[in-house]
Amino acid sequence: MKLSGTDVEECAARAAAVLRAGGIILYPTDTLYGLGSDALSDEAVAKVYALKRREEGKPVHCIVPDLKMAEQYAEVTPTARALARAYMPGALTLILKKKDGIATGVARGFETFGIRIPDNAFCLALALKFGKPYTTTSANVSGQKSERDVATILQQLGDNHYASVLQKTAIGIDLVIDAGELPERQPSTVVNLSGEEPVILREGAIPNSEIWNVIRSEA
């Protein structure tokens, strides 16, 4: 589906139906294109790992529409709330300690639960329509470049015929939400708040110095 400013809700409804059926979507975010699946489904998350050729020991994070949903699955600390107030929606990923009883999908085998609230109308609409977290991980083969347009992404993931046969998609992808070529953007900044002290795992669109200023203001 081609995404424009007038069909966000239609695209989100179609994508939510695919996620409920255990499918995989390719979709735009406020940083890169991502691969989406039901974040709490072992089977759906396994498809994402397989499509990316990603090692199982590396976590995949998820999108939620707000902290209220995040609280159902993770421990949202005062520092997490402060960072969320400052930078969400936006290019920030927070790694939080998962709640007891959350043990499937992206939480399987991990003690943490990573969340994003992107500054992207489609992503937020999908989060609300789906009603549960869905995965957000760059749409590329692990270790390879994250491309900015659908045709190149699908070619990398396994479909060499997309340029001439637009109806075809990469193996394992059930729906493509095509927003055109995304501008050059940095990935999200990733902050781990699951331990005793905050750790910035990746400096991205939000500089480390700004993150630390917020954290220190809460100390």
C-alpha positions as CSV (number, residue, x, y, z in Angstrom):
1,M,0.0,0.0,0.0
2,K,1.2,3.5,-0.9
3,L,1.1,5.7,2.2
4,S,0.1,9.3,1.9
5,G,-1.2,11.9,4.3
6,T,-4.8,11.0,3.6
7,D,-4.8,7.2,4.0
8,V,-2.9,6.7,7.3
9,E,-5.9,5.2,9.0
10,E,-6.7,2.8,6.1
11,C,-3.1,1.6,5.9
12,A,-3.0,1.2,9.7
13,A,-6.2,-0.9,9.7
14,R,-4.9,-3.1,7.0
15,A,-1.5,-3.5,8.8
16,A,-3.2,-4.3,12.1
17,A,-5.2,-7.1,10.4
18,V,-2.0,-8.6,9.1
19,L,-0.4,-8.4,12.6
20,R,-3.4,-10.1,14.2
21,A,-3.0,-12.9,11.6
22,G,0.6,-13.5,12.6
23,G,2.0,-11.8,9.5
24,I,4.9,-9.5,8.9
25,I,4.8,-5.9,7.6
26,L,7.4,-3.6,6.2
27,Y,6.6,0.0,7.3
28,P,8.1,3.5,7.7
29,T,9.1,5.0,11.0
30,D,10.5,8.4,12.0
31,T,14.0,7.0,11.4
32,L,14.2,4.0,9.1
33,Y,11.9,1.4,7.5
34,G,11.1,-1.4,10.0
35,L,9.8,-4.9,10.2
36,G,6.7,-5.3,12.2
37,S,5.1,-8.4,13.8
38,D,3.0,-9.1,16.9
39,A,5.7,-8.5,19.6
40,L,4.2,-11.0,22.0
41,S,3.9,-13.9,19.5
42,D,6.8,-16.4,19.5
43,E,5.9,-17.5,16.0
44,A,5.7,-14.0,14.5
45,V,8.9,-12.8,16.2
46,A,10.7,-15.9,15.0
47,K,9.7,-14.9,11.4
48,V,11.4,-11.5,11.9
49,Y,14.6,-13.1,13.2
50,A,14.6,-15.4,10.2
51,L,14.0,-12.7,7.7
52,K,16.8,-10.6,9.1
53,R,19.1,-13.6,9.6
54,R,19.5,-12.2,13.1
55,E,21.1,-14.0,16.0
56,E,18.5,-15.1,18.6
57,G,20.5,-13.7,21.4
58,K,20.1,-10.1,20.1
59,P,16.9,-8.5,21.3
60,V,14.2,-6.9,19.2
61,H,12.3,-3.9,20.5
62,C,8.7,-2.9,20.0
63,I,6.4,0.1,19.4
64,V,3.7,1.2,21.8
65,P,1.4,4.3,21.5
66,D,2.1,5.6,25.1
67,L,3.5,4.8,28.5
68,K,0.2,3.4,29.6
69,M,0.6,0.4,27.3
70,A,4.3,0.1,28.2
71,E,3.4,-0.2,31.9
72,Q,1.5,-3.4,31.1
73,Y,4.7,-5.1,30.0
74,A,7.6,-3.3,31.7
75,E,8.7,-1.4,34.8
76,V,8.4,2.3,33.8
77,T,10.8,4.1,36.2
78,P,10.8,7.9,37.0
79,T,13.9,8.3,34.8
80,A,12.0,6.6,31.9
81,R,9.1,8.9,32.4
82,A,11.4,12.0,32.4
83,L,13.0,10.8,29.2
84,A,9.7,10.1,27.6
85,R,8.4,13.5,28.5
86,A,11.4,15.1,26.8
87,Y,11.8,12.9,23.7
88,M,8.7,10.8,23.0
89,P,7.2,10.6,20.5
90,G,10.6,10.7,18.9
91,A,13.8,8.8,18.1
92,L,14.4,7.2,21.5
93,T,14.4,3.6,22.5
94,L,14.1,2.7,26.2
95,I,15.2,-0.7,27.5
96,L,13.2,-1.4,30.6
97,K,13.0,-4.3,33.1
98,K,10.1,-6.5,31.9
99,K,7.2,-7.4,34.3
100,D,6.7,-10.8,35.8
101,G,4.7,-13.1,33.6
102,I,5.8,-11.4,30.3
103,A,7.7,-14.3,28.7
104,T,6.7,-14.6,25.0
105,G,7.7,-12.9,21.7
106,V,10.3,-10.2,22.2
107,A,10.5,-11.0,25.9
108,R,11.2,-14.7,25.5
109,G,14.7,-15.4,26.9
110,F,15.2,-11.8,28.0
111,E,14.8,-9.9,31.3
112,T,14.1,-6.6,29.4
113,F,11.4,-5.1,27.2
114,G,12.5,-2.3,24.8
115,I,9.9,0.3,23.8
116,R,9.7,3.0,21.1
117,I,7.0,5.7,20.6
118,P,7.9,7.1,17.2
119,D,7.1,10.5,15.9
120,N,5.3,9.0,13.0
121,A,1.5,9.2,12.3
122,F,1.3,5.7,10.8
123,C,3.2,4.0,13.6
124,L,1.0,5.6,16.3
125,A,-2.2,4.8,14.4
126,L,-1.1,1.2,14.0
127,A,-0.2,0.9,17.7
128,L,-3.7,2.1,18.6
129,K,-5.6,-0.1,16.1
130,F,-3.5,-3.2,16.9
131,G,-3.9,-2.6,20.6
132,K,-0.7,-4.4,21.5
133,P,3.1,-3.8,21.0
134,Y,4.5,-4.7,17.6
135,T,8.1,-5.1,16.7
136,T,10.4,-2.4,15.5
137,T,13.7,-3.5,14.0
138,S,15.5,-2.1,11.0
139,A,14.4,-3.7,7.7
140,N,17.7,-5.1,6.7
141,V,19.8,-8.3,6.8
142,S,21.8,-8.2,10.0
143,G,25.1,-6.6,9.4
144,Q,24.1,-5.0,6.1
145,K,23.2,-1.4,5.3
146,S,19.8,-0.1,6.3
147,E,18.3,1.1,3.0
148,R,15.8,4.0,2.7
149,D,13.5,2.8,-0.1
150,V,11.2,-0.2,-0.4
151,A,12.6,-1.6,-3.7
152,T,16.2,-1.8,-2.4
153,I,15.1,-3.1,1.0
154,L,13.1,-5.9,-0.6
155,Q,16.0,-6.8,-2.9
156,Q,18.3,-7.1,0.0
157,L,15.8,-9.2,2.0
158,G,15.4,-11.6,-0.9
159,D,13.3,-10.4,-3.7
160,N,15.3,-9.5,-6.8
161,H,12.3,-8.9,-9.0
162,Y,10.5,-6.1,-7.2
163,A,11.7,-3.4,-9.7
164,S,9.8,-5.1,-12.5
165,V,7.1,-7.0,-10.7
166,L,5.7,-4.5,-8.2
167,Q,3.1,-7.0,-6.8
168,K,5.8,-9.3,-5.4
169,T,7.3,-8.8,-2.0
170,A,10.3,-10.2,-0.1
171,I,9.9,-13.8,1.2
172,G,8.1,-13.6,4.5
173,I,6.7,-10.1,4.2
174,D,2.9,-10.1,4.0
175,L,2.3,-6.3,3.6
176,V,4.4,-3.4,2.5
177,I,3.5,0.2,3.6
178,D,5.4,2.3,1.1
179,A,6.1,5.9,2.1
180,G,8.6,6.4,-0.7
181,E,12.3,7.1,-0.1
182,L,12.9,8.2,3.5
183,P,15.4,11.1,4.1
184,E,18.7,10.4,5.6
185,R,18.2,10.1,9.4
186,Q,20.1,8.7,12.3
187,P,18.6,5.7,14.2
188,S,17.1,6.1,17.6
189,T,19.2,6.7,20.6
190,V,19.0,3.5,22.8
191,V,19.1,3.9,26.6
192,N,19.1,0.9,29.0
193,L,17.2,1.7,32.2
194,S,16.8,-1.9,33.4
195,G,19.8,-1.9,35.8
196,E,20.9,0.1,38.7
197,E,22.5,2.8,36.5
198,P,21.4,4.1,33.1
199,V,23.5,3.0,30.2
200,I,23.4,4.6,26.7
201,L,23.8,1.6,24.4
202,R,23.7,3.7,21.1
203,E,24.0,7.4,20.4
204,G,21.6,8.2,17.6
205,A,19.4,11.1,16.7
206,I,19.3,12.4,20.3
207,P,22.9,13.3,21.5
208,N,24.3,11.5,24.6
209,S,24.7,14.9,26.3
210,E,21.0,15.7,26.1
211,I,20.1,12.3,27.5
212,W,22.4,12.7,30.5
213,N,21.1,16.2,31.1
214,V,17.6,14.8,31.6
215,I,18.8,11.9,33.7
216,R,20.8,14.2,36.0
217,S,17.9,16.5,36.4
218,E,16.0,13.5,37.9
219,A,18.8,12.5,40.3
